[in-house]
Amino acid sequence: MDLQTFAFDDRPDLHKQAEKIFSVGWPEFIFHDPVADQQMGRVRQWFADLSLLLVDGTDQIVAGGWAVPVCWDGSLEDLPGGYDESLVRAVALREAGGRADTLVIAAAAVREDLQGRGLAAHMLGLLVSAGERAGLTRVIAPVRPTSKARYPLTTMDEFMKWTRADGTALDPWLRTHHRMGARVLGAAERSMTMTGSVADWETWVGFALPASGSYVVPGALAPLLIDRTTDQGELVEPNVWMQHR
């Protein structure tokens, strides 16, 4: 396959295609993270060189990914809380005129019909290389395990230790990172927080939420908490912090 890499902003002609491709396969609630919504405009403006598209010879997108630069001292104590806090720290650092030293891979995705061909690892490698060019000496990622949604009542601390008979990680996305040499740093227990009214959540999950309490909803890595007295629903999802270098 003849592939070329482009910065997202260098190919505005592919933006509609990218939006269509990379919205497939995600639960609707994942697009309702208020922290991400607040930060994303500045992330796209300031860190455009860390948002990449992998395109074939017919100008069809096969994969994409993006990252942000942060300052991290290498200790577990100084890790961002997860995806949300990584965006906040990257934007705050830029606003303060600080210098980043660490690349945080925020997301990487492969077109649905091309999954399982090694393109995910290739995309991760391109992001790592982009970080190198930007002078970032460390690479970390708040990884959202693709199969964790099957076990929403299991803690991430426990889930990330599960292995197959051959000793490799049970989760395929964790395995992809492991095979590239990444190591687990620990669970990011509050990586993303999605919020909305009860009516919002009923629309997003596709069924009634008639009482306050916790619910297992399709695609979620943890239970959804509903409070009908305040008309609020909140889903706090954990990720796994992994370090590539």
C-alpha positions as CSV (number, residue, x, y, z in Angstrom):
1,M,0.0,0.0,0.0
2,D,1.4,3.4,-1.1
3,L,1.0,5.6,1.9
4,Q,1.8,9.3,2.6
5,T,1.7,11.2,5.9
6,F,0.2,14.7,6.1
7,A,-0.5,17.2,8.9
8,F,-4.2,17.4,9.3
9,D,-4.3,21.2,8.5
10,D,-2.3,20.6,5.3
11,R,-5.2,18.6,3.8
12,P,-8.4,20.6,4.3
13,D,-9.8,18.7,1.3
14,L,-9.8,15.6,3.5
15,H,-11.4,17.0,6.6
16,K,-15.0,15.9,5.8
17,Q,-13.7,12.4,5.0
18,A,-11.8,12.3,8.3
19,E,-14.8,13.4,10.3
20,K,-16.9,10.6,8.7
21,I,-14.2,7.9,9.1
22,F,-13.2,8.6,12.7
23,S,-16.7,9.0,14.1
24,V,-17.4,5.4,13.3
25,G,-17.3,2.8,16.1
26,W,-17.4,5.3,19.0
27,P,-20.3,5.5,21.4
28,E,-22.1,8.8,21.1
29,F,-21.3,9.9,24.7
30,I,-17.6,9.9,23.9
31,F,-18.2,13.2,22.0
32,H,-19.7,15.0,25.1
33,D,-16.6,15.6,27.2
34,P,-16.9,19.2,28.3
35,V,-13.2,19.5,29.2
36,A,-12.2,18.3,25.8
37,D,-14.8,20.6,24.1
38,Q,-13.4,23.6,26.0
39,Q,-9.8,22.9,25.0
40,M,-10.0,21.5,21.5
41,G,-10.0,24.7,19.6
42,R,-6.7,25.8,21.0
43,V,-5.3,22.3,20.8
44,R,-6.0,22.2,17.0
45,Q,-4.7,25.8,16.5
46,W,-1.5,25.4,18.5
47,F,-0.5,21.8,18.0
48,A,-1.4,21.3,14.4
49,D,1.9,19.6,13.6
50,L,1.0,16.8,16.0
51,S,-2.2,15.9,14.2
52,L,-1.6,13.5,11.4
53,L,-3.3,11.7,8.6
54,L,-2.1,8.6,6.8
55,V,-3.4,8.6,3.2
56,D,-3.2,6.0,0.4
57,G,-2.4,6.7,-3.2
58,T,-6.1,7.4,-4.1
59,D,-6.4,10.1,-1.4
60,Q,-8.3,7.9,0.9
61,I,-7.5,8.2,4.6
62,V,-6.4,4.9,6.2
63,A,-5.5,6.1,9.7
64,G,-5.1,9.2,11.8
65,G,-3.9,10.4,15.2
66,W,-3.1,13.4,17.3
67,A,-1.1,14.3,20.3
68,V,-0.3,17.2,22.6
69,P,3.0,18.4,24.3
70,V,3.2,18.7,28.1
71,C,5.9,19.0,30.7
72,W,6.3,15.9,32.8
73,D,9.1,15.1,35.3
74,G,8.9,11.4,34.6
75,S,7.4,10.4,38.0
76,L,4.1,8.7,38.6
77,E,3.1,11.5,40.9
78,D,3.4,14.1,38.1
79,L,1.4,12.2,35.5
80,P,-1.6,14.1,34.3
81,G,-4.9,12.6,35.5
82,G,-5.6,11.3,32.0
83,Y,-6.8,12.5,28.7
84,D,-8.7,15.5,29.9
85,E,-5.9,16.8,32.1
86,S,-3.4,16.3,29.4
87,L,-5.3,18.7,27.2
88,V,-5.6,21.2,30.0
89,R,-1.9,21.0,30.9
90,A,-0.8,21.3,27.2
91,V,-2.9,24.5,26.7
92,A,-1.9,26.0,30.0
93,L,1.8,25.4,29.3
94,R,1.5,27.1,25.9
95,E,-0.4,30.0,27.4
96,A,2.3,30.4,30.0
97,G,5.1,30.3,27.4
98,G,6.5,27.2,29.0
99,R,8.6,24.5,27.4
100,A,7.2,21.0,26.8
101,D,9.3,17.8,27.1
102,T,6.8,15.0,26.7
103,L,4.5,13.9,23.9
104,V,1.0,12.7,25.0
105,I,-0.6,10.5,22.3
106,A,-4.3,11.5,22.7
107,A,-5.8,9.3,20.0
108,A,-5.0,7.0,17.1
109,A,-7.5,5.3,14.9
110,V,-7.5,3.1,11.8
111,R,-10.3,3.0,9.2
112,E,-12.7,0.3,10.1
113,D,-12.2,-1.9,7.0
114,L,-8.4,-1.8,7.4
115,Q,-8.1,-2.8,11.0
116,G,-5.9,-5.7,11.9
117,R,-3.2,-4.9,9.3
118,G,-0.6,-3.2,11.6
119,L,-1.7,0.3,10.6
120,A,-2.4,1.2,14.2
121,A,1.2,0.6,15.2
122,H,2.4,2.5,12.1
123,M,0.2,5.4,13.1
124,L,1.6,5.4,16.7
125,G,5.1,5.3,15.3
126,L,4.4,8.4,13.1
127,L,3.2,10.3,16.2
128,V,6.3,9.3,18.1
129,S,8.4,10.6,15.3
130,A,6.5,13.8,15.2
131,G,7.3,14.2,18.9
132,E,10.9,13.6,18.2
133,R,11.0,16.3,15.6
134,A,9.3,18.7,18.1
135,G,12.1,18.0,20.6
136,L,10.0,16.0,23.0
137,T,12.1,13.4,24.8
138,R,9.4,11.3,26.4
139,V,6.2,9.7,25.0
140,I,3.2,8.6,27.0
141,A,-0.4,7.7,26.2
142,P,-3.6,7.4,28.2
143,V,-4.7,4.2,26.4
144,R,-8.5,3.4,26.2
145,P,-8.5,-0.4,26.1
146,T,-10.9,-1.5,23.3
147,S,-12.3,-4.5,25.2
148,K,-12.7,-2.9,28.6
149,A,-16.3,-2.1,27.8
150,R,-17.1,-5.8,28.1
151,Y,-16.1,-5.6,31.8
152,P,-17.4,-2.2,33.0
153,L,-17.7,-3.3,36.6
154,T,-14.0,-4.4,36.8
155,T,-11.5,-1.8,38.0
156,M,-8.9,-0.7,35.5
157,D,-6.2,-1.7,37.9
158,E,-7.4,-5.3,37.7
159,F,-8.3,-5.3,34.0
160,M,-4.9,-4.1,32.8
161,K,-3.2,-7.1,34.5
162,W,-5.3,-9.6,32.6
163,T,-3.4,-11.7,30.1
164,R,-4.0,-14.4,27.5
165,A,-2.6,-17.9,27.7
166,D,0.6,-16.7,25.9
167,G,1.2,-14.1,28.5
168,T,0.3,-11.1,26.4
169,A,-2.3,-8.5,27.4
170,L,-5.9,-9.6,27.0
171,D,-6.8,-6.3,25.4
172,P,-5.7,-5.9,21.8
173,W,-5.0,-2.1,22.0
174,L,-2.8,-2.7,25.1
175,R,-1.0,-5.5,23.1
176,T,-0.3,-3.1,20.2
177,H,1.4,-0.7,22.6
178,H,3.3,-3.5,24.4
179,R,4.6,-4.8,21.1
180,M,6.1,-1.4,20.3
181,G,8.0,-1.6,23.6
182,A,5.6,0.5,25.7
183,R,5.3,-0.3,29.4
184,V,2.4,0.2,31.8
185,L,2.8,3.1,34.3
186,G,-0.6,2.7,36.0
187,A,-4.3,3.3,35.7
188,A,-5.6,6.8,34.9
189,E,-8.8,6.4,36.9
190,R,-10.4,9.7,35.9
191,S,-9.1,10.1,32.3
192,M,-12.3,11.4,30.7
193,T,-15.5,12.7,32.2
194,M,-18.7,12.9,30.1
195,T,-21.7,14.8,31.5
196,G,-25.2,15.6,30.4
197,S,-28.8,15.8,31.5
198,V,-30.8,12.6,32.0
199,A,-32.6,13.3,28.6
200,D,-29.2,13.7,27.0
201,W,-28.0,10.4,28.3
202,E,-31.2,8.6,27.4
203,T,-30.6,9.8,23.8
204,W,-26.9,8.8,23.8
205,V,-27.4,5.3,25.2
206,G,-30.8,4.6,23.5
207,F,-32.9,3.5,26.5
208,A,-34.7,4.9,29.5
209,L,-32.9,5.8,32.8
210,P,-35.9,5.9,35.1
211,A,-34.2,6.1,38.5
212,S,-31.1,7.6,40.2
213,G,-28.3,5.1,40.4
214,S,-25.6,3.4,38.3
215,Y,-26.2,1.9,34.9
216,V,-24.1,-0.3,32.6
217,V,-24.4,1.3,29.2
218,P,-23.1,0.0,25.8
219,G,-19.5,1.1,25.0
220,A,-18.7,2.5,28.4
221,L,-15.7,1.4,30.4
222,A,-17.3,2.1,33.8
223,P,-20.9,2.5,35.1
224,L,-22.9,5.7,34.3
225,L,-24.1,7.5,37.4
226,I,-27.5,9.1,37.1
227,D,-29.0,11.7,39.6
228,R,-32.5,12.5,38.7
229,T,-32.8,15.0,41.5
230,T,-30.3,17.3,39.8
231,D,-31.1,16.0,36.3
232,Q,-27.5,15.1,35.7
233,G,-25.6,12.0,34.4
234,E,-21.9,11.5,34.7
235,L,-19.6,8.9,33.3
236,V,-16.0,8.9,34.5
237,E,-13.9,6.6,32.4
238,P,-10.5,5.2,33.3
239,N,-7.6,4.7,30.9
240,V,-4.2,3.1,31.2
241,W,-1.0,5.2,31.2
242,M,1.7,3.7,29.1
243,Q,5.2,5.0,28.3
244,H,6.9,4.5,25.0
245,R,10.1,6.2,26.0
